[in-house]
Protein backbone atom coordinates (compact mmCIF):
# COMPACT_ATOMS: atom_id res chain seq x y z
CA UNK A 1 0.00 0.00 0.00
CA UNK A 2 1.24 3.47 -0.85
CA UNK A 3 0.20 4.80 2.54
CA UNK A 4 2.44 2.23 4.19
CA UNK A 5 5.69 3.68 2.83
CA UNK A 6 7.72 5.45 5.48
CA UNK A 7 10.29 8.18 5.02
CA UNK A 8 13.80 6.85 5.23
CA UNK A 9 12.80 3.35 4.13
CA UNK A 10 14.41 1.56 1.21
CA UNK A 11 11.73 0.80 -1.36
CA UNK A 12 12.81 -2.19 -3.38
CA UNK A 13 16.23 -3.17 -4.73
CA UNK A 14 15.82 -4.26 -8.36
CA UNK A 15 19.53 -5.10 -8.73
CA UNK A 16 22.64 -4.78 -6.61
CA UNK A 17 24.29 -2.58 -9.22
CA UNK A 18 21.20 -0.45 -9.97
CA UNK A 19 21.57 3.30 -9.42
CA UNK A 20 20.50 4.33 -5.91
CA UNK A 21 18.27 7.40 -5.72
CA UNK A 22 17.41 9.49 -2.67
CA UNK A 23 13.96 11.13 -2.85
CA UNK A 24 13.62 14.13 -0.51
CA UNK A 25 10.08 15.52 -0.23
CA UNK A 26 7.89 16.39 2.75
CA UNK A 27 4.75 15.09 1.02
CA UNK A 28 4.37 11.39 1.89
CA UNK A 29 2.06 10.75 -1.05
CA UNK A 30 4.58 12.19 -3.53
CA UNK A 31 7.38 10.16 -1.96
CA UNK A 32 5.29 7.01 -2.32
CA UNK A 33 4.38 7.70 -5.96
CA UNK A 34 7.96 8.55 -6.90
CA UNK A 35 9.28 5.50 -5.06
CA UNK A 36 6.94 3.13 -6.85
CA UNK A 37 7.50 4.70 -10.28
CA UNK A 38 11.30 4.84 -10.03
CA UNK A 39 11.52 1.35 -8.55
CA UNK A 40 9.52 0.13 -11.54
CA UNK A 41 12.09 1.90 -13.72
CA UNK A 42 14.80 -0.31 -12.24
CA UNK A 43 16.30 1.99 -9.61
CA UNK A 44 16.95 1.41 -5.93
CA UNK A 45 15.07 4.09 -3.99
CA UNK A 46 15.34 5.55 -0.49
CA UNK A 47 13.06 8.34 0.74
CA UNK A 48 13.42 11.16 3.26
CA UNK A 49 10.87 13.69 4.50
CA UNK A 50 13.18 16.64 5.11
CA UNK A 51 16.77 17.85 4.85
CA UNK A 52 17.81 16.52 8.26
CA UNK A 53 16.60 13.02 7.44
CA UNK A 54 18.18 13.23 4.00
CA UNK A 55 21.55 14.12 5.51
CA UNK A 56 21.32 11.17 7.87
CA UNK A 57 20.69 8.90 4.87
CA UNK A 58 23.61 10.44 2.94
CA UNK A 59 25.99 9.80 5.82
CA UNK A 60 25.08 6.13 6.06
CA UNK A 61 24.39 5.14 2.44
CA UNK A 62 25.89 5.89 -0.98
CA UNK A 63 23.62 7.51 -3.56
CA UNK A 64 23.96 8.13 -7.27
CA UNK A 65 21.44 10.98 -7.42
CA UNK A 66 19.20 13.10 -5.18
CA UNK A 67 15.69 14.14 -6.26
CA UNK A 68 15.07 17.18 -4.08
CA UNK A 69 11.99 19.26 -3.26
CA UNK A 70 12.34 22.96 -2.35
CA UNK A 71 9.50 23.70 0.06
CA UNK A 72 10.10 21.57 3.14
CA UNK A 73 9.88 22.15 6.90
CA UNK A 74 13.16 23.22 8.43
CA UNK A 75 15.95 23.67 5.89
CA UNK A 76 14.57 24.28 2.39
CA UNK A 77 15.85 22.57 -0.74
CA UNK A 78 17.87 25.55 -1.98
CA UNK A 79 19.81 25.83 1.28
CA UNK A 80 20.25 22.06 1.55
CA UNK A 81 21.66 21.83 -1.99
CA UNK A 82 23.99 24.74 -1.30
CA UNK A 83 25.20 23.08 1.93
CA UNK A 84 25.91 19.82 0.10
CA UNK A 85 27.92 21.60 -2.58
CA UNK A 86 30.08 23.22 0.12
CA UNK A 87 30.67 19.89 1.90
CA UNK A 88 34.30 18.80 2.02
CA UNK A 89 33.42 15.13 1.44
CA UNK A 90 32.18 13.19 -1.58
CA UNK A 91 28.66 14.45 -0.80
CA UNK A 92 29.57 17.63 -2.69
CA UNK A 93 29.60 15.67 -5.94
CA UNK A 94 26.30 13.76 -5.69
CA UNK A 95 24.11 14.90 -8.63
CA UNK A 96 20.91 16.75 -7.70
CA UNK A 97 17.65 17.00 -9.64
CA UNK A 98 15.38 19.62 -8.10
CA UNK A 99 11.72 18.59 -8.46
CA UNK A 100 9.43 21.33 -7.17
CA UNK A 101 6.29 23.40 -7.62
CA UNK A 102 8.51 26.50 -7.53
CA UNK A 103 8.71 27.09 -11.29
CA UNK A 104 9.32 30.83 -11.61
CA UNK A 105 12.43 31.88 -13.54
CA UNK A 106 14.08 33.33 -10.43
CA UNK A 107 13.57 30.03 -8.62
CA UNK A 108 15.19 28.05 -11.44
CA UNK A 109 18.11 30.48 -11.51
CA UNK A 110 18.52 30.22 -7.74
CA UNK A 111 18.49 26.45 -7.99
CA UNK A 112 21.21 26.33 -10.61
CA UNK A 113 23.24 28.88 -8.65
CA UNK A 114 23.36 26.41 -5.75
CA UNK A 115 25.00 23.88 -8.06
CA UNK A 116 22.14 21.51 -8.90
CA UNK A 117 22.32 19.50 -12.11
CA UNK A 118 18.74 19.87 -13.37
CA UNK A 119 15.43 21.50 -12.44
CA UNK A 120 11.95 20.13 -13.18
CA UNK A 121 8.66 21.74 -12.16
CA UNK A 122 5.58 20.07 -10.72
CA UNK A 123 3.31 18.84 -12.15
CA UNK A 124 5.62 16.83 -14.37
CA UNK A 125 5.42 14.12 -17.00
CA UNK A 126 6.79 10.89 -15.44
CA UNK A 127 8.48 9.93 -18.70
CA UNK A 128 10.35 13.25 -18.73
CA UNK A 129 11.47 12.73 -15.15
CA UNK A 130 12.81 9.29 -16.08
CA UNK A 131 14.67 10.71 -19.08
CA UNK A 132 16.20 13.53 -17.06
CA UNK A 133 17.37 11.14 -14.34
CA UNK A 134 18.91 8.83 -16.93
CA UNK A 135 20.64 11.78 -18.59
CA UNK A 136 22.12 13.04 -15.30
CA UNK A 137 23.34 9.57 -14.34
CA UNK A 138 24.93 9.08 -17.73
CA UNK A 139 26.80 12.38 -17.46
CA UNK A 140 27.92 11.53 -13.93
CA UNK A 141 29.46 8.20 -14.91
CA UNK A 142 33.28 8.23 -15.11
CA UNK A 143 34.40 8.11 -18.70
CA UNK A 144 36.77 5.15 -18.82
CA UNK A 145 37.58 5.38 -22.51
CA UNK A 146 34.36 3.67 -23.62
CA UNK A 147 33.83 2.65 -27.19
CA UNK A 148 32.06 5.25 -29.28
CA UNK A 149 28.27 5.28 -29.06
CA UNK A 150 26.92 4.65 -32.54
CA UNK A 151 23.18 4.38 -31.83
CA UNK A 152 21.04 6.42 -29.45
CA UNK A 153 17.47 5.50 -28.54
CA UNK A 154 14.54 7.56 -27.30
CA UNK A 155 11.07 6.03 -26.86
CA UNK A 156 10.25 4.15 -30.08
CA UNK A 157 13.00 5.89 -32.04
CA UNK A 158 16.64 5.03 -32.71
CA UNK A 159 19.23 7.12 -34.50
CA UNK A 160 22.35 5.57 -36.03
CA UNK A 161 24.98 8.30 -35.74
CA UNK A 162 27.39 6.81 -38.27
CA UNK A 163 24.72 6.18 -40.90
CA UNK A 164 22.67 9.26 -39.91
CA UNK A 165 19.58 7.05 -40.09
CA UNK A 166 16.47 7.63 -37.99
CA UNK A 167 14.04 4.77 -37.34
CA UNK A 168 10.74 4.45 -35.53
CA UNK A 169 10.81 0.78 -34.58
CA UNK A 170 11.60 -0.81 -37.97
CA UNK A 171 10.43 2.06 -40.14
CA UNK A 172 12.97 4.51 -41.57
CA UNK A 173 11.99 8.14 -41.02
CA UNK A 174 12.97 10.42 -43.85
CA UNK A 175 15.10 13.42 -42.87
CA UNK A 176 16.30 16.42 -44.80
CA UNK A 177 20.06 17.04 -44.95
CA UNK A 178 19.77 19.82 -42.35
CA UNK A 179 17.63 17.70 -40.02
CA UNK A 180 20.13 14.84 -40.38
CA UNK A 181 23.10 17.09 -39.55
CA UNK A 182 21.34 18.63 -36.56
CA UNK A 183 20.16 15.29 -35.17
CA UNK A 184 23.65 13.82 -35.56
CA UNK A 185 25.17 16.71 -33.58
CA UNK A 186 22.50 16.43 -30.88
CA UNK A 187 22.93 12.64 -30.68
CA UNK A 188 26.72 12.90 -30.44
CA UNK A 189 26.20 15.19 -27.45
CA UNK A 190 23.15 13.43 -26.00
CA UNK A 191 21.99 15.01 -22.75
CA UNK A 192 24.24 18.05 -23.24
CA UNK A 193 23.18 21.48 -24.45
CA UNK A 194 24.27 22.13 -28.04
CA UNK A 195 24.56 25.89 -28.74
CA UNK A 196 22.30 27.34 -31.38
CA UNK A 197 25.29 28.60 -33.37
CA UNK A 198 26.71 25.06 -33.55
CA UNK A 199 23.38 23.74 -34.82
CA UNK A 200 23.24 26.52 -37.40
CA UNK A 201 26.26 25.05 -39.20
CA UNK A 202 27.80 26.95 -42.07
CA UNK A 203 27.04 27.94 -45.62
CA UNK A 204 23.85 29.39 -47.02
CA UNK A 205 21.70 27.42 -44.61
CA UNK A 206 23.89 28.27 -41.63
CA UNK A 207 21.73 31.01 -40.15
CA UNK A 208 20.98 30.87 -36.43
CA UNK A 209 17.55 32.37 -37.06
CA UNK A 210 16.57 29.27 -39.04
CA UNK A 211 17.55 26.85 -36.26
CA UNK A 212 14.25 27.20 -34.37
CA UNK A 213 12.30 26.50 -37.56
CA UNK A 214 14.41 23.41 -38.30
CA UNK A 215 14.07 22.17 -34.71
CA UNK A 216 10.28 22.53 -34.85
CA UNK A 217 10.21 20.48 -38.06
CA UNK A 218 12.40 17.82 -36.49
CA UNK A 219 10.17 17.72 -33.41
CA UNK A 220 7.16 16.94 -35.60
CA UNK A 221 8.98 13.77 -36.66
CA UNK A 222 10.18 12.53 -33.25
CA UNK A 223 7.76 13.92 -30.66
CA UNK A 224 4.23 12.76 -29.86
CA UNK A 225 3.37 16.33 -28.85
CA UNK A 226 5.77 18.77 -30.56
CA UNK A 227 4.39 21.64 -28.47
CA UNK A 228 5.48 19.82 -25.30
CA UNK A 229 8.63 17.94 -26.34
CA UNK A 230 10.04 15.19 -24.15
CA UNK A 231 13.20 14.42 -26.14
CA UNK A 232 14.31 17.50 -28.09
CA UNK A 233 14.41 20.02 -25.25
CA UNK A 234 15.00 23.76 -25.36
CA UNK A 235 17.82 25.09 -23.18
CA UNK A 236 16.48 28.61 -22.86
CA UNK A 237 18.90 31.23 -24.09
CA UNK A 238 21.54 28.61 -24.92
CA UNK A 239 20.44 26.05 -27.50
CA UNK A 240 18.92 22.57 -27.52
CA UNK A 241 19.60 19.13 -26.07
CA UNK A 242 18.45 15.62 -26.92
CA UNK A 243 17.36 13.43 -23.99
CA UNK A 244 17.82 9.75 -24.76
CA UNK A 245 17.08 6.50 -22.94
CA UNK A 246 19.55 4.65 -20.76
NORSUL-V987718 format. One record per backbone hydrogen bond with DSSP energy under -1.0 kcal/mol. CO is the residue of the C=O (numbers start at 1). NH is the residue of the N-H. E is the energy in kcal/mol with one decimal. If there is no record, write none. Layout:
CO/NH/E
CO/NH/E
This chain:
1/4/-1.2
2/5/-1.9
6/9/-1.8
9/47/-1.1
15/18/-1.5
19/44/-2.5
20/64/-3.1
20/65/-1.2
21/46/-2.5
22/67/-2.8
23/48/-2.6
24/69/-2.2
27/31/-2.3
28/32/-2.4
29/33/-2.5
30/34/-2.8
31/35/-2.6
32/36/-2.4
33/37/-2.5
34/38/-2.9
35/39/-2.1
36/40/-2.1
37/41/-1.1
38/43/-2.2
39/42/-1.7
44/21/-3.1
45/11/-3.2
46/23/-3.0
47/8/-2.6
48/25/-2.2
50/54/-2.2
51/55/-2.6
52/56/-1.7
53/57/-2.0
54/58/-2.5
55/59/-1.7
57/61/-2.2
65/22/-2.4
66/97/-3.1
67/24/-3.1
68/99/-2.4
70/72/-1.1
70/77/-2.5
76/80/-2.3
77/81/-2.7
78/82/-2.3
79/83/-2.3
80/84/-2.3
81/85/-2.2
82/86/-1.1
84/87/-1.1
89/92/-1.6
90/93/-2.0
91/94/-1.2
95/66/-2.4
96/117/-2.5
96/118/-1.3
97/68/-2.7
98/120/-3.2
100/122/-2.2
101/103/-1.2
104/108/-2.1
105/109/-2.6
106/110/-2.2
107/111/-2.5
108/112/-2.4
109/113/-2.2
110/114/-1.2
111/116/-1.4
112/115/-1.0
118/98/-2.6
120/100/-1.9
125/129/-2.0
126/130/-2.4
127/131/-2.2
128/132/-2.7
129/133/-2.5
130/134/-2.4
131/135/-2.4
132/136/-2.4
133/137/-2.6
134/138/-2.2
135/139/-2.1
136/140/-1.9
142/144/-1.2
143/145/-1.0
150/161/-2.9
152/159/-2.8
153/245/-3.5
154/157/-2.4
156/169/-2.5
157/154/-2.2
158/167/-2.8
159/152/-2.1
160/164/-1.5
160/165/-1.4
165/160/-2.7
166/173/-3.0
167/158/-2.2
168/171/-2.2
171/168/-2.9
176/180/-2.6
177/181/-2.3
178/182/-2.5
179/183/-2.7
180/184/-2.2
181/185/-2.0
182/186/-2.4
183/187/-2.7
184/188/-2.4
187/190/-1.4
189/192/-2.6
194/240/-2.1
195/199/-1.8
196/200/-1.6
203/206/-1.2
205/207/-2.2
207/210/-2.2
208/211/-1.2
210/214/-2.4
211/215/-2.9
212/216/-2.3
213/217/-1.9
214/218/-2.3
215/219/-2.7
216/220/-1.5
218/221/-1.3
218/222/-1.1
219/223/-2.6
225/228/-2.0
231/233/-1.3
231/243/-2.6
233/241/-2.2
235/238/-2.9
235/239/-2.3
238/196/-1.5
239/235/-2.5
240/194/-3.8
241/233/-2.4
242/191/-2.4
